[in-house]
Amino acid sequence: MKSAVSSSLFFHSKNLLKPNPLSRLESLFLPKPSLRSIVKLPSSSTTSGLRSISSSSMASSFKPEQARVPSALPLPAPPLTKFNIGLCQLSVTADKSRNISHAKKAIEEAASKGAKLVLLPEIWNSPYSNDSFPVYAEEIDAGGDASPSTAMLSEVSKRLEITIIGGSIPERVGDRLYNTCCVFGSDGELKAKHRKIHLFDIDIPGKITFMESKTLTAGETPTIVDTDVGRIGIGICYDIRFQELAMIYAARGAHLLCYPGAFNMTTGPLHWELLQRARATDNQLYVATCSPARDSGAGYTAWGHSTLIGPFGEVLATTEHEEAIIIAEIDYSILEQRRTSLPLNKQRRGDLYQLVDVQRLNSK
Protein backbone atom coordinates (compact mmCIF):
# COMPACT_ATOMS: atom_id res chain seq x y z
CA MET A 1 0.00 0.00 0.00
CA LYS A 2 2.86 2.38 0.85
CA SER A 3 4.46 2.07 -2.61
CA ALA A 4 1.10 2.62 -4.31
CA VAL A 5 0.51 5.86 -2.43
CA SER A 6 3.98 7.20 -3.27
CA SER A 7 3.56 6.43 -6.96
CA SER A 8 0.17 8.10 -7.09
CA LEU A 9 1.39 11.27 -5.41
CA PHE A 10 4.42 11.48 -7.72
CA PHE A 11 2.21 11.17 -10.79
CA HIS A 12 -0.03 14.08 -9.74
CA SER A 13 2.96 16.26 -8.80
CA LYS A 14 4.38 15.98 -12.31
CA ASN A 15 1.09 17.01 -13.85
CA LEU A 16 0.87 20.08 -11.62
CA LEU A 17 4.30 21.26 -12.80
CA LYS A 18 3.27 21.36 -16.49
CA PRO A 19 2.43 24.86 -17.88
CA ASN A 20 -1.33 25.22 -18.26
CA PRO A 21 -3.14 28.54 -18.97
CA LEU A 22 -6.28 27.30 -17.27
CA SER A 23 -4.57 26.28 -14.11
CA ARG A 24 -5.08 29.68 -12.45
CA LEU A 25 -8.82 29.65 -13.24
CA GLU A 26 -9.11 26.05 -12.07
CA SER A 27 -7.49 26.91 -8.80
CA LEU A 28 -10.03 29.68 -8.25
CA PHE A 29 -13.26 27.96 -9.26
CA LEU A 30 -12.79 24.21 -8.99
CA PRO A 31 -12.79 22.40 -5.62
CA LYS A 32 -9.40 21.25 -4.49
CA PRO A 33 -8.94 17.49 -4.62
CA SER A 34 -8.73 15.81 -1.21
CA LEU A 35 -6.00 13.39 -0.32
CA ARG A 36 -8.61 10.62 -0.44
CA SER A 37 -9.57 11.47 -4.06
CA ILE A 38 -5.93 11.75 -5.14
CA VAL A 39 -4.74 8.56 -3.53
CA LYS A 40 -8.10 6.80 -3.81
CA LEU A 41 -8.03 5.56 -0.20
CA PRO A 42 -10.48 2.77 0.46
CA SER A 43 -13.75 3.52 2.18
CA SER A 44 -14.44 2.21 5.69
CA SER A 45 -16.60 -0.59 4.30
CA THR A 46 -13.84 -1.58 1.89
CA THR A 47 -11.30 -1.47 4.72
CA SER A 48 -13.50 -3.77 6.78
CA GLY A 49 -13.72 -6.15 3.84
CA LEU A 50 -9.96 -6.08 3.39
CA ARG A 51 -9.46 -6.86 7.06
CA SER A 52 -11.82 -9.81 6.78
CA ILE A 53 -10.06 -11.12 3.68
CA SER A 54 -6.67 -10.54 5.29
CA SER A 55 -7.73 -12.37 8.47
CA SER A 56 -9.13 -15.26 6.46
CA SER A 57 -6.02 -15.40 4.31
CA MET A 58 -3.79 -15.30 7.35
CA ALA A 59 -5.73 -18.13 9.04
CA SER A 60 -5.44 -20.15 5.84
CA SER A 61 -1.69 -19.58 5.68
CA PHE A 62 -1.39 -20.80 9.29
CA LYS A 63 -2.94 -24.14 8.20
CA PRO A 64 -4.77 -24.88 11.47
CA GLU A 65 -6.23 -28.10 10.04
CA GLN A 66 -2.69 -29.49 9.74
CA ALA A 67 -1.91 -28.95 13.43
CA ARG A 68 -3.47 -32.36 14.09
CA VAL A 69 -2.37 -35.44 12.12
CA PRO A 70 -4.70 -36.94 11.05
CA SER A 71 -7.01 -33.90 11.04
CA ALA A 72 -9.12 -33.37 14.15
CA LEU A 73 -12.58 -34.90 14.06
CA PRO A 74 -15.59 -32.59 14.50
CA LEU A 75 -17.25 -32.66 17.89
CA PRO A 76 -20.06 -35.24 17.54
CA ALA A 77 -23.61 -34.52 18.62
CA PRO A 78 -23.96 -36.13 22.08
CA PRO A 79 -26.85 -38.50 22.84
CA LEU A 80 -28.06 -35.99 25.44
CA THR A 81 -27.10 -32.41 26.26
CA LYS A 82 -27.50 -32.33 30.04
CA PHE A 83 -27.05 -34.99 32.70
CA ASN A 84 -25.72 -35.51 36.21
CA ILE A 85 -22.39 -37.11 36.98
CA GLY A 86 -21.61 -38.80 40.30
CA LEU A 87 -18.06 -38.85 41.71
CA CYS A 88 -17.71 -41.48 44.44
CA GLN A 89 -14.76 -40.67 46.71
CA LEU A 90 -14.47 -43.95 48.64
CA SER A 91 -12.52 -45.20 51.61
CA VAL A 92 -10.46 -48.29 50.76
CA THR A 93 -9.47 -51.04 53.17
CA ALA A 94 -7.55 -54.31 53.07
CA ASP A 95 -10.89 -56.19 52.91
CA LYS A 96 -11.62 -56.71 49.21
CA SER A 97 -15.17 -57.98 49.69
CA ARG A 98 -15.98 -54.96 51.83
CA ASN A 99 -14.50 -52.62 49.20
CA ILE A 100 -16.67 -54.14 46.48
CA SER A 101 -19.82 -53.97 48.59
CA HIS A 102 -19.01 -50.41 49.65
CA ALA A 103 -18.50 -49.27 46.07
CA LYS A 104 -21.77 -50.89 45.04
CA LYS A 105 -23.69 -48.96 47.70
CA ALA A 106 -22.04 -45.70 46.67
CA ILE A 107 -22.97 -46.24 43.01
CA GLU A 108 -26.57 -46.99 43.99
CA GLU A 109 -26.70 -43.83 46.12
CA ALA A 110 -25.29 -41.69 43.30
CA ALA A 111 -27.85 -43.13 40.87
CA SER A 112 -30.68 -42.50 43.34
CA LYS A 113 -29.62 -38.84 43.36
CA GLY A 114 -29.94 -38.63 39.58
CA ALA A 115 -26.47 -39.55 38.28
CA LYS A 116 -26.48 -41.06 34.78
CA LEU A 117 -22.68 -41.41 34.82
CA VAL A 118 -20.73 -42.60 37.85
CA LEU A 119 -16.96 -42.38 38.28
CA LEU A 120 -15.01 -44.44 40.85
CA PRO A 121 -11.48 -43.85 42.20
CA GLU A 122 -8.18 -45.35 41.12
CA ILE A 123 -7.45 -48.75 42.80
CA TRP A 124 -10.70 -48.84 44.80
CA ASN A 125 -10.75 -52.60 45.51
CA SER A 126 -7.21 -52.81 46.93
CA PRO A 127 -4.71 -50.90 49.04
CA TYR A 128 -2.45 -48.81 46.83
CA SER A 129 0.90 -50.60 47.09
CA ASN A 130 3.18 -52.74 44.97
CA ASP A 131 2.79 -55.55 47.51
CA SER A 132 -1.01 -55.47 47.17
CA PHE A 133 -1.35 -55.28 43.38
CA PRO A 134 -0.49 -58.97 42.72
CA VAL A 135 -2.70 -60.15 45.59
CA TYR A 136 -5.83 -58.21 44.60
CA ALA A 137 -5.44 -58.48 40.81
CA GLU A 138 -8.31 -59.91 38.77
CA GLU A 139 -8.60 -61.59 35.37
CA ILE A 140 -11.04 -59.10 33.89
CA ASP A 141 -11.47 -60.86 30.53
CA ALA A 142 -12.41 -64.11 32.28
CA GLY A 143 -15.15 -62.33 34.25
CA GLY A 144 -17.38 -64.00 36.84
CA ASP A 145 -15.57 -65.29 39.92
CA ALA A 146 -12.22 -64.43 38.33
CA SER A 147 -13.20 -60.74 38.46
CA PRO A 148 -15.75 -60.03 41.21
CA SER A 149 -15.11 -56.28 41.02
CA THR A 150 -16.09 -55.97 37.36
CA ALA A 151 -18.91 -58.48 37.77
CA MET A 152 -20.43 -56.09 40.30
CA LEU A 153 -19.97 -53.10 37.99
CA SER A 154 -21.65 -54.93 35.13
CA GLU A 155 -24.62 -55.99 37.24
CA VAL A 156 -25.19 -52.55 38.77
CA SER A 157 -24.83 -50.60 35.52
CA LYS A 158 -27.43 -52.81 33.84
CA ARG A 159 -29.86 -52.81 36.75
CA LEU A 160 -29.69 -49.04 37.25
CA GLU A 161 -29.34 -48.28 33.51
CA ILE A 162 -26.35 -45.98 34.00
CA THR A 163 -22.84 -45.69 32.58
CA ILE A 164 -20.00 -46.49 34.97
CA ILE A 165 -16.36 -45.44 34.61
CA GLY A 166 -15.10 -48.10 36.99
CA GLY A 167 -12.13 -46.29 38.51
CA SER A 168 -9.29 -48.78 38.27
CA ILE A 169 -8.29 -52.13 39.70
CA PRO A 170 -5.18 -54.31 39.34
CA GLU A 171 -5.61 -56.56 36.30
CA ARG A 172 -3.76 -59.84 35.70
CA VAL A 173 -3.01 -61.01 32.16
CA GLY A 174 -0.69 -64.04 32.19
CA ASP A 175 2.39 -62.99 34.13
CA ARG A 176 1.71 -59.26 33.69
CA LEU A 177 -0.17 -56.82 35.90
CA TYR A 178 -1.89 -53.64 34.73
CA ASN A 179 -3.64 -50.71 36.39
CA THR A 180 -6.93 -50.94 34.48
CA CYS A 181 -10.11 -48.89 34.14
CA CYS A 182 -13.27 -50.60 32.84
CA VAL A 183 -16.18 -48.72 31.28
CA PHE A 184 -19.62 -50.35 31.49
CA GLY A 185 -22.60 -49.18 29.47
CA SER A 186 -26.19 -48.95 30.66
CA ASP A 187 -26.74 -52.43 29.19
CA GLY A 188 -24.14 -53.91 31.55
CA GLU A 189 -21.69 -54.63 28.73
CA LEU A 190 -17.97 -53.84 28.96
CA LYS A 191 -17.56 -51.00 26.44
CA ALA A 192 -13.87 -50.20 26.92
CA LYS A 193 -10.82 -51.04 28.98
CA HIS A 194 -8.01 -48.54 29.60
CA ARG A 195 -4.66 -49.68 30.93
CA LYS A 196 -2.68 -46.90 32.58
CA ILE A 197 -0.27 -45.64 29.93
CA HIS A 198 2.13 -43.60 32.05
CA LEU A 199 3.34 -45.46 35.13
CA PHE A 200 3.79 -43.57 38.38
CA ASP A 201 7.56 -43.68 38.94
CA ILE A 202 8.70 -40.74 41.05
CA ASP A 203 11.38 -39.98 43.62
CA ILE A 204 11.09 -36.71 45.54
CA PRO A 205 13.83 -36.85 48.21
CA GLY A 206 12.48 -36.56 51.73
CA LYS A 207 8.88 -36.64 50.48
CA ILE A 208 7.77 -39.65 48.43
CA THR A 209 9.23 -42.46 46.37
CA PHE A 210 6.98 -44.84 44.43
CA MET A 211 7.76 -47.06 41.46
CA GLU A 212 4.70 -48.65 39.84
CA SER A 213 6.97 -50.21 37.23
CA LYS A 214 8.27 -52.62 39.88
CA THR A 215 5.04 -54.59 39.52
CA LEU A 216 2.91 -53.03 36.78
CA THR A 217 3.19 -52.99 32.99
CA ALA A 218 2.32 -49.84 31.04
CA GLY A 219 -0.69 -49.86 28.73
CA GLU A 220 -0.15 -49.18 25.05
CA THR A 221 -3.42 -47.72 23.80
CA PRO A 222 -5.27 -44.43 24.30
CA THR A 223 -8.91 -45.15 25.14
CA ILE A 224 -11.89 -43.15 23.93
CA VAL A 225 -15.39 -44.56 24.09
CA ASP A 226 -18.87 -43.58 22.88
CA THR A 227 -21.43 -43.96 25.66
CA ASP A 228 -25.03 -43.01 26.43
CA VAL A 229 -23.63 -39.80 27.95
CA GLY A 230 -21.23 -38.76 25.22
CA ARG A 231 -17.75 -39.49 23.92
CA ILE A 232 -15.33 -39.98 26.82
CA GLY A 233 -11.54 -40.14 26.91
CA ILE A 234 -10.01 -42.17 29.75
CA GLY A 235 -6.80 -41.64 31.68
CA ILE A 236 -5.61 -42.91 35.05
CA CYS A 237 -3.92 -40.63 37.58
CA TYR A 238 -0.38 -40.02 36.25
CA ASP A 239 -1.81 -39.98 32.69
CA ILE A 240 -3.22 -36.51 33.46
CA ARG A 241 0.31 -35.04 33.51
CA PHE A 242 0.75 -35.73 29.81
CA GLN A 243 -1.14 -33.13 27.81
CA GLU A 244 -0.50 -34.98 24.55
CA LEU A 245 -2.93 -37.72 25.59
CA ALA A 246 -5.67 -35.21 26.37
CA MET A 247 -4.99 -33.41 23.08
CA ILE A 248 -5.39 -36.68 21.18
CA TYR A 249 -8.72 -37.29 22.90
CA ALA A 250 -9.89 -33.78 22.06
CA ALA A 251 -8.86 -34.28 18.42
CA ARG A 252 -10.91 -37.49 18.41
CA GLY A 253 -14.02 -35.56 19.43
CA ALA A 254 -14.21 -36.18 23.18
CA HIS A 255 -16.81 -34.26 25.19
CA LEU A 256 -15.41 -35.32 28.55
CA LEU A 257 -12.17 -36.68 30.01
CA CYS A 258 -12.33 -38.92 33.08
CA TYR A 259 -9.31 -39.51 35.29
CA PRO A 260 -9.64 -41.79 38.31
CA GLY A 261 -6.56 -40.88 40.33
CA ALA A 262 -4.83 -41.05 43.69
CA PHE A 263 -2.47 -38.09 43.95
CA ASN A 264 -0.46 -38.01 47.16
CA MET A 265 0.12 -35.48 49.93
CA THR A 266 3.18 -34.00 48.18
CA THR A 267 1.97 -33.50 44.61
CA GLY A 268 -1.75 -33.30 45.40
CA PRO A 269 -1.82 -29.82 46.97
CA LEU A 270 0.40 -28.41 44.21
CA HIS A 271 -0.72 -30.14 41.02
CA TRP A 272 -4.04 -32.01 41.30
CA GLU A 273 -6.46 -29.15 40.60
CA LEU A 274 -3.93 -27.31 38.43
CA LEU A 275 -3.59 -30.23 36.01
CA GLN A 276 -7.34 -30.80 35.79
CA ARG A 277 -7.99 -27.17 34.97
CA ALA A 278 -5.15 -27.11 32.45
CA ARG A 279 -6.44 -30.17 30.58
CA ALA A 280 -9.97 -28.72 30.49
CA THR A 281 -8.87 -25.23 29.44
CA ASP A 282 -6.39 -26.33 26.77
CA ASN A 283 -8.88 -28.66 25.12
CA GLN A 284 -12.13 -26.82 25.88
CA LEU A 285 -13.99 -29.81 27.32
CA TYR A 286 -15.09 -31.22 30.67
CA VAL A 287 -12.68 -33.02 33.01
CA ALA A 288 -13.83 -35.24 35.87
CA THR A 289 -11.57 -36.85 38.48
CA CYS A 290 -12.18 -39.22 41.35
CA SER A 291 -9.79 -40.03 44.20
CA PRO A 292 -9.95 -42.45 47.09
CA ALA A 293 -10.75 -40.82 50.44
CA ARG A 294 -7.73 -40.04 52.59
CA ASP A 295 -6.53 -42.62 55.11
CA SER A 296 -3.66 -41.14 57.12
CA GLY A 297 -2.81 -44.57 58.51
CA ALA A 298 -2.33 -46.20 55.10
CA GLY A 299 1.04 -46.86 53.53
CA TYR A 300 0.05 -44.51 50.70
CA THR A 301 -2.01 -41.44 51.63
CA ALA A 302 -4.29 -40.04 48.96
CA TRP A 303 -4.96 -36.32 48.59
CA GLY A 304 -8.69 -36.70 47.82
CA HIS A 305 -10.45 -33.64 46.36
CA SER A 306 -12.45 -35.35 43.57
CA THR A 307 -13.54 -32.64 41.14
CA LEU A 308 -15.53 -31.67 38.04
CA ILE A 309 -13.99 -28.97 35.84
CA GLY A 310 -15.84 -27.08 33.08
CA PRO A 311 -14.53 -26.27 29.58
CA PHE A 312 -13.44 -22.77 30.66
CA GLY A 313 -11.28 -24.18 33.44
CA GLU A 314 -13.85 -23.41 36.11
CA VAL A 315 -14.27 -25.66 39.17
CA LEU A 316 -17.90 -26.76 39.00
CA ALA A 317 -17.89 -29.15 41.95
CA THR A 318 -15.33 -30.54 44.38
CA THR A 319 -14.91 -31.90 47.88
CA GLU A 320 -12.28 -32.24 50.61
CA HIS A 321 -10.50 -35.48 51.60
CA GLU A 322 -13.22 -37.41 53.44
CA GLU A 323 -15.61 -39.92 51.89
CA ALA A 324 -18.12 -38.12 49.70
CA ILE A 325 -20.46 -38.50 46.75
CA ILE A 326 -20.51 -35.46 44.49
CA ILE A 327 -23.45 -34.93 42.14
CA ALA A 328 -22.94 -32.25 39.49
CA GLU A 329 -24.49 -31.27 36.16
CA ILE A 330 -22.70 -31.48 32.82
CA ASP A 331 -24.09 -29.33 30.00
CA TYR A 332 -22.50 -30.09 26.64
CA SER A 333 -24.12 -27.07 24.96
CA ILE A 334 -21.50 -24.96 26.72
CA LEU A 335 -18.72 -26.64 24.73
CA GLU A 336 -19.73 -24.94 21.49
CA GLN A 337 -20.22 -21.61 23.28
CA ARG A 338 -16.69 -21.71 24.65
CA ARG A 339 -15.18 -22.83 21.36
CA THR A 340 -16.98 -20.06 19.49
CA SER A 341 -15.78 -17.41 21.94
CA LEU A 342 -12.22 -18.73 21.85
CA PRO A 343 -11.84 -20.43 18.43
CA LEU A 344 -8.56 -22.17 19.24
CA ASN A 345 -9.09 -24.91 16.68
CA LYS A 346 -9.12 -22.29 13.91
CA GLN A 347 -6.07 -20.50 15.26
CA ARG A 348 -3.56 -23.31 15.63
CA ARG A 349 -0.31 -22.97 13.68
CA GLY A 350 -0.13 -26.09 11.56
CA ASP A 351 2.66 -24.37 9.67
CA LEU A 352 4.79 -24.46 12.86
CA TYR A 353 3.78 -27.56 14.84
CA GLN A 354 1.79 -30.79 14.65
CA LEU A 355 0.43 -33.37 17.07
CA VAL A 356 0.52 -36.84 15.54
CA ASP A 357 -2.03 -39.43 16.69
CA VAL A 358 0.05 -42.50 15.86
CA GLN A 359 -2.77 -44.96 16.44
CA ARG A 360 -5.18 -43.20 14.08
CA LEU A 361 -2.46 -42.61 11.51
CA ASN A 362 -1.47 -46.28 11.44
CA SER A 363 -5.08 -47.45 11.20
CA LYS A 364 -5.63 -45.63 7.89
C-alpha positions as CSV (number, residue, x, y, z in Angstrom):
1,M,0.0,0.0,0.0
2,K,2.9,2.4,0.9
3,S,4.5,2.1,-2.6
4,A,1.1,2.6,-4.3
5,V,0.5,5.9,-2.4
6,S,4.0,7.2,-3.3
7,S,3.6,6.4,-7.0
8,S,0.2,8.1,-7.1
9,L,1.4,11.3,-5.4
10,F,4.4,11.5,-7.7
11,F,2.2,11.2,-10.8
12,H,0.0,14.1,-9.7
13,S,3.0,16.3,-8.8
14,K,4.4,16.0,-12.3
15,N,1.1,17.0,-13.8
16,L,0.9,20.1,-11.6
17,L,4.3,21.3,-12.8
18,K,3.3,21.4,-16.5
19,P,2.4,24.9,-17.9
20,N,-1.3,25.2,-18.3
21,P,-3.1,28.5,-19.0
22,L,-6.3,27.3,-17.3
23,S,-4.6,26.3,-14.1
24,R,-5.1,29.7,-12.5
25,L,-8.8,29.6,-13.2
26,E,-9.1,26.1,-12.1
27,S,-7.5,26.9,-8.8
28,L,-10.0,29.7,-8.2
29,F,-13.3,28.0,-9.3
30,L,-12.8,24.2,-9.0
31,P,-12.8,22.4,-5.6
32,K,-9.4,21.2,-4.5
33,P,-8.9,17.5,-4.6
34,S,-8.7,15.8,-1.2
35,L,-6.0,13.4,-0.3
36,R,-8.6,10.6,-0.4
37,S,-9.6,11.5,-4.1
38,I,-5.9,11.8,-5.1
39,V,-4.7,8.6,-3.5
40,K,-8.1,6.8,-3.8
41,L,-8.0,5.6,-0.2
42,P,-10.5,2.8,0.5
43,S,-13.7,3.5,2.2
44,S,-14.4,2.2,5.7
45,S,-16.6,-0.6,4.3
46,T,-13.8,-1.6,1.9
47,T,-11.3,-1.5,4.7
48,S,-13.5,-3.8,6.8
49,G,-13.7,-6.1,3.8
50,L,-10.0,-6.1,3.4
51,R,-9.5,-6.9,7.1
52,S,-11.8,-9.8,6.8
53,I,-10.1,-11.1,3.7
54,S,-6.7,-10.5,5.3
55,S,-7.7,-12.4,8.5
56,S,-9.1,-15.3,6.5
57,S,-6.0,-15.4,4.3
58,M,-3.8,-15.3,7.4
59,A,-5.7,-18.1,9.0
60,S,-5.4,-20.1,5.8
61,S,-1.7,-19.6,5.7
62,F,-1.4,-20.8,9.3
63,K,-2.9,-24.1,8.2
64,P,-4.8,-24.9,11.5
65,E,-6.2,-28.1,10.0
66,Q,-2.7,-29.5,9.7
67,A,-1.9,-28.9,13.4
68,R,-3.5,-32.4,14.1
69,V,-2.4,-35.4,12.1
70,P,-4.7,-36.9,11.1
71,S,-7.0,-33.9,11.0
72,A,-9.1,-33.4,14.1
73,L,-12.6,-34.9,14.1
74,P,-15.6,-32.6,14.5
75,L,-17.3,-32.7,17.9
76,P,-20.1,-35.2,17.5
77,A,-23.6,-34.5,18.6
78,P,-24.0,-36.1,22.1
79,P,-26.9,-38.5,22.8
80,L,-28.1,-36.0,25.4
81,T,-27.1,-32.4,26.3
82,K,-27.5,-32.3,30.0
83,F,-27.1,-35.0,32.7
84,N,-25.7,-35.5,36.2
85,I,-22.4,-37.1,37.0
86,G,-21.6,-38.8,40.3
87,L,-18.1,-38.8,41.7
88,C,-17.7,-41.5,44.4
89,Q,-14.8,-40.7,46.7
90,L,-14.5,-43.9,48.6
91,S,-12.5,-45.2,51.6
92,V,-10.5,-48.3,50.8
93,T,-9.5,-51.0,53.2
94,A,-7.5,-54.3,53.1
95,D,-10.9,-56.2,52.9
96,K,-11.6,-56.7,49.2
97,S,-15.2,-58.0,49.7
98,R,-16.0,-55.0,51.8
99,N,-14.5,-52.6,49.2
100,I,-16.7,-54.1,46.5
101,S,-19.8,-54.0,48.6
102,H,-19.0,-50.4,49.7
103,A,-18.5,-49.3,46.1
104,K,-21.8,-50.9,45.0
105,K,-23.7,-49.0,47.7
106,A,-22.0,-45.7,46.7
107,I,-23.0,-46.2,43.0
108,E,-26.6,-47.0,44.0
109,E,-26.7,-43.8,46.1
110,A,-25.3,-41.7,43.3
111,A,-27.9,-43.1,40.9
112,S,-30.7,-42.5,43.3
113,K,-29.6,-38.8,43.4
114,G,-29.9,-38.6,39.6
115,A,-26.5,-39.6,38.3
116,K,-26.5,-41.1,34.8
117,L,-22.7,-41.4,34.8
118,V,-20.7,-42.6,37.9
119,L,-17.0,-42.4,38.3
120,L,-15.0,-44.4,40.9
121,P,-11.5,-43.9,42.2
122,E,-8.2,-45.3,41.1
123,I,-7.4,-48.7,42.8
124,W,-10.7,-48.8,44.8
125,N,-10.7,-52.6,45.5
126,S,-7.2,-52.8,46.9
127,P,-4.7,-50.9,49.0
128,Y,-2.5,-48.8,46.8
129,S,0.9,-50.6,47.1
130,N,3.2,-52.7,45.0
131,D,2.8,-55.5,47.5
132,S,-1.0,-55.5,47.2
133,F,-1.4,-55.3,43.4
134,P,-0.5,-59.0,42.7
135,V,-2.7,-60.2,45.6
136,Y,-5.8,-58.2,44.6
137,A,-5.4,-58.5,40.8
138,E,-8.3,-59.9,38.8
139,E,-8.6,-61.6,35.4
140,I,-11.0,-59.1,33.9
141,D,-11.5,-60.9,30.5
142,A,-12.4,-64.1,32.3
143,G,-15.2,-62.3,34.2
144,G,-17.4,-64.0,36.8
145,D,-15.6,-65.3,39.9
146,A,-12.2,-64.4,38.3
147,S,-13.2,-60.7,38.5
148,P,-15.7,-60.0,41.2
149,S,-15.1,-56.3,41.0
150,T,-16.1,-56.0,37.4
151,A,-18.9,-58.5,37.8
152,M,-20.4,-56.1,40.3
153,L,-20.0,-53.1,38.0
154,S,-21.6,-54.9,35.1
155,E,-24.6,-56.0,37.2
156,V,-25.2,-52.5,38.8
157,S,-24.8,-50.6,35.5
158,K,-27.4,-52.8,33.8
159,R,-29.9,-52.8,36.8
160,L,-29.7,-49.0,37.3
161,E,-29.3,-48.3,33.5
162,I,-26.4,-46.0,34.0
163,T,-22.8,-45.7,32.6
164,I,-20.0,-46.5,35.0
165,I,-16.4,-45.4,34.6
166,G,-15.1,-48.1,37.0
167,G,-12.1,-46.3,38.5
168,S,-9.3,-48.8,38.3
169,I,-8.3,-52.1,39.7
170,P,-5.2,-54.3,39.3
171,E,-5.6,-56.6,36.3
172,R,-3.8,-59.8,35.7
173,V,-3.0,-61.0,32.2
174,G,-0.7,-64.0,32.2
175,D,2.4,-63.0,34.1
176,R,1.7,-59.3,33.7
177,L,-0.2,-56.8,35.9
178,Y,-1.9,-53.6,34.7
179,N,-3.6,-50.7,36.4
180,T,-6.9,-50.9,34.5
181,C,-10.1,-48.9,34.1
182,C,-13.3,-50.6,32.8
183,V,-16.2,-48.7,31.3
184,F,-19.6,-50.3,31.5
185,G,-22.6,-49.2,29.5
186,S,-26.2,-48.9,30.7
187,D,-26.7,-52.4,29.2
188,G,-24.1,-53.9,31.5
189,E,-21.7,-54.6,28.7
190,L,-18.0,-53.8,29.0
191,K,-17.6,-51.0,26.4
192,A,-13.9,-50.2,26.9
193,K,-10.8,-51.0,29.0
194,H,-8.0,-48.5,29.6
195,R,-4.7,-49.7,30.9
196,K,-2.7,-46.9,32.6
197,I,-0.3,-45.6,29.9
198,H,2.1,-43.6,32.0
199,L,3.3,-45.5,35.1
200,F,3.8,-43.6,38.4
201,D,7.6,-43.7,38.9
202,I,8.7,-40.7,41.1
203,D,11.4,-40.0,43.6
204,I,11.1,-36.7,45.5
205,P,13.8,-36.9,48.2
206,G,12.5,-36.6,51.7
207,K,8.9,-36.6,50.5
208,I,7.8,-39.7,48.4
209,T,9.2,-42.5,46.4
210,F,7.0,-44.8,44.4
211,M,7.8,-47.1,41.5
212,E,4.7,-48.6,39.8
213,S,7.0,-50.2,37.2
214,K,8.3,-52.6,39.9
215,T,5.0,-54.6,39.5
216,L,2.9,-53.0,36.8
217,T,3.2,-53.0,33.0
218,A,2.3,-49.8,31.0
219,G,-0.7,-49.9,28.7
220,E,-0.1,-49.2,25.0
221,T,-3.4,-47.7,23.8
222,P,-5.3,-44.4,24.3
223,T,-8.9,-45.1,25.1
224,I,-11.9,-43.2,23.9
225,V,-15.4,-44.6,24.1
226,D,-18.9,-43.6,22.9
227,T,-21.4,-44.0,25.7
228,D,-25.0,-43.0,26.4
229,V,-23.6,-39.8,28.0
230,G,-21.2,-38.8,25.2
231,R,-17.8,-39.5,23.9
232,I,-15.3,-40.0,26.8
233,G,-11.5,-40.1,26.9
234,I,-10.0,-42.2,29.7
235,G,-6.8,-41.6,31.7
236,I,-5.6,-42.9,35.0
237,C,-3.9,-40.6,37.6
238,Y,-0.4,-40.0,36.2
239,D,-1.8,-40.0,32.7
240,I,-3.2,-36.5,33.5
241,R,0.3,-35.0,33.5
242,F,0.8,-35.7,29.8
243,Q,-1.1,-33.1,27.8
244,E,-0.5,-35.0,24.6
245,L,-2.9,-37.7,25.6
246,A,-5.7,-35.2,26.4
247,M,-5.0,-33.4,23.1
248,I,-5.4,-36.7,21.2
249,Y,-8.7,-37.3,22.9
250,A,-9.9,-33.8,22.1
251,A,-8.9,-34.3,18.4
252,R,-10.9,-37.5,18.4
253,G,-14.0,-35.6,19.4
254,A,-14.2,-36.2,23.2
255,H,-16.8,-34.3,25.2
256,L,-15.4,-35.3,28.5
257,L,-12.2,-36.7,30.0
258,C,-12.3,-38.9,33.1
259,Y,-9.3,-39.5,35.3
260,P,-9.6,-41.8,38.3
261,G,-6.6,-40.9,40.3
262,A,-4.8,-41.0,43.7
263,F,-2.5,-38.1,43.9
264,N,-0.5,-38.0,47.2
265,M,0.1,-35.5,49.9
266,T,3.2,-34.0,48.2
267,T,2.0,-33.5,44.6
268,G,-1.7,-33.3,45.4
269,P,-1.8,-29.8,47.0
270,L,0.4,-28.4,44.2
271,H,-0.7,-30.1,41.0
272,W,-4.0,-32.0,41.3
273,E,-6.5,-29.1,40.6
274,L,-3.9,-27.3,38.4
275,L,-3.6,-30.2,36.0
276,Q,-7.3,-30.8,35.8
277,R,-8.0,-27.2,35.0
278,A,-5.2,-27.1,32.4
279,R,-6.4,-30.2,30.6
280,A,-10.0,-28.7,30.5
281,T,-8.9,-25.2,29.4
282,D,-6.4,-26.3,26.8
283,N,-8.9,-28.7,25.1
284,Q,-12.1,-26.8,25.9
285,L,-14.0,-29.8,27.3
286,Y,-15.1,-31.2,30.7
287,V,-12.7,-33.0,33.0
288,A,-13.8,-35.2,35.9
289,T,-11.6,-36.8,38.5
290,C,-12.2,-39.2,41.3
291,S,-9.8,-40.0,44.2
292,P,-10.0,-42.4,47.1
293,A,-10.7,-40.8,50.4
294,R,-7.7,-40.0,52.6
295,D,-6.5,-42.6,55.1
296,S,-3.7,-41.1,57.1
297,G,-2.8,-44.6,58.5
298,A,-2.3,-46.2,55.1
299,G,1.0,-46.9,53.5
300,Y,0.1,-44.5,50.7
301,T,-2.0,-41.4,51.6
302,A,-4.3,-40.0,49.0
303,W,-5.0,-36.3,48.6
304,G,-8.7,-36.7,47.8
305,H,-10.5,-33.6,46.4
306,S,-12.5,-35.3,43.6
307,T,-13.5,-32.6,41.1
308,L,-15.5,-31.7,38.0
309,I,-14.0,-29.0,35.8
310,G,-15.8,-27.1,33.1
311,P,-14.5,-26.3,29.6
312,F,-13.4,-22.8,30.7
313,G,-11.3,-24.2,33.4
314,E,-13.9,-23.4,36.1
315,V,-14.3,-25.7,39.2
316,L,-17.9,-26.8,39.0
317,A,-17.9,-29.2,42.0
318,T,-15.3,-30.5,44.4
319,T,-14.9,-31.9,47.9
320,E,-12.3,-32.2,50.6
321,H,-10.5,-35.5,51.6
322,E,-13.2,-37.4,53.4
323,E,-15.6,-39.9,51.9
324,A,-18.1,-38.1,49.7
325,I,-20.5,-38.5,46.7
326,I,-20.5,-35.5,44.5
327,I,-23.4,-34.9,42.1
328,A,-22.9,-32.3,39.5
329,E,-24.5,-31.3,36.2
330,I,-22.7,-31.5,32.8
331,D,-24.1,-29.3,30.0
332,Y,-22.5,-30.1,26.6
333,S,-24.1,-27.1,25.0
334,I,-21.5,-25.0,26.7
335,L,-18.7,-26.6,24.7
336,E,-19.7,-24.9,21.5
337,Q,-20.2,-21.6,23.3
338,R,-16.7,-21.7,24.7
339,R,-15.2,-22.8,21.4
340,T,-17.0,-20.1,19.5
341,S,-15.8,-17.4,21.9
342,L,-12.2,-18.7,21.8
343,P,-11.8,-20.4,18.4
344,L,-8.6,-22.2,19.2
345,N,-9.1,-24.9,16.7
346,K,-9.1,-22.3,13.9
347,Q,-6.1,-20.5,15.3
348,R,-3.6,-23.3,15.6
349,R,-0.3,-23.0,13.7
350,G,-0.1,-26.1,11.6
351,D,2.7,-24.4,9.7
352,L,4.8,-24.5,12.9
353,Y,3.8,-27.6,14.8
354,Q,1.8,-30.8,14.7
355,L,0.4,-33.4,17.1
356,V,0.5,-36.8,15.5
357,D,-2.0,-39.4,16.7
358,V,0.1,-42.5,15.9
359,Q,-2.8,-45.0,16.4
360,R,-5.2,-43.2,14.1
361,L,-2.5,-42.6,11.5
362,N,-1.5,-46.3,11.4
363,S,-5.1,-47.5,11.2
364,K,-5.6,-45.6,7.9
